[in-house]
Amino acid sequence: MPPIKKNRPDLVGKTIFSMGLMTEYEIWEFLRTNPKEASVIETMGLPDSVWLGDNDSTKYLYYYIEQIQDYNLIEINSFTNNVSGFEWD
């Protein structure tokens, strides 16, 4: 499981996403290529929370977007560590 912002503030740094250098469309395009979890964290930063699905096959990375006061979700396949789905506003 990846660390989260609250538990590892020492790992929180500026990313392309946190600096506002990605549009919503660019985020969507990036995620639909099914990148590895490490690439997601490098690009998006640490998630605000992480959950493991009931059958342990999916990790759910939640990112809170302050501007719209909403969580967005990235699903990571636990076996391949690739993005398997996402819900991004």
N, C-alpha and C positions, 0 to 999 in steps of 0.2 A: 504494500500500500504506500502511495506517495505521502510525504508529509503535507501538512496544511499550514496556511499562513499563521494561524494562532499558535500552533505548537512549535513552529520553527521560524520565528521572525528574523533570525540571523540569515536565513536563506532567501528572504524576500528581497528581490532586486528589481531594477527597471527592466522591463521587457518591451518588445514591440507593441504588445497589447496595452500594457499599463501606461505607456507614453502616449497612447492615443494615435499611434501610427498605422493602425489597421482599421479599415471600415468594416461594418457589419458584413458586407458582401465578401470582403477578403477573408474574414474569419470563417464564413460559411464555405468558401472555396477551399481554404486550407483544411478544414475538418473533413470535407467530403473526399479528400484524397486518402483517408484512413491512415494518418500518420501514426508513428509509434508514440507511446505515452511520454517518453523522454522528450520528443520533439514538441509535443503539446505543452509540456511544462516549461520548456525552454522558450517557447513562443508566447504562451499565455501567462506564465508564472504559476506559482503554487495555487491550488484550489482553496476555496474557503472551507469546504468540507468534502469528505469522501465517504462513500458507503459501499459495502460489498453486497451484491445481490444474494438472494436466498440460496441459490445453488452454487455460489462462489465463482460463477463463470463470468460475471460482469462487475467491474468497478464503476461507480458513478462519481464523477468529479463535478462538483457544483461551484460555479463562479458567481459571486454576487456583483451585480452591476449597479453601482451607486446612482448613476444618472437616471435610471428607470426604476430603481428600487425593486429589482427582480433577480431571481436566480436563473442561470442558464446551466444546462446539463451537457456533459460529454460522457458517453459510455465507452469504456475500454474493455475489450475482451481480455479476460484474465489469463488466457492461455497464450495468445499471440502478442499481447500488449499493444495492439493496434486499436484505433478508434473503430467502434462497431456501430455507432449511432450518436446522434446529438440533437439537441433542441436549443437553438440559439435564436433569440429575438433580434 
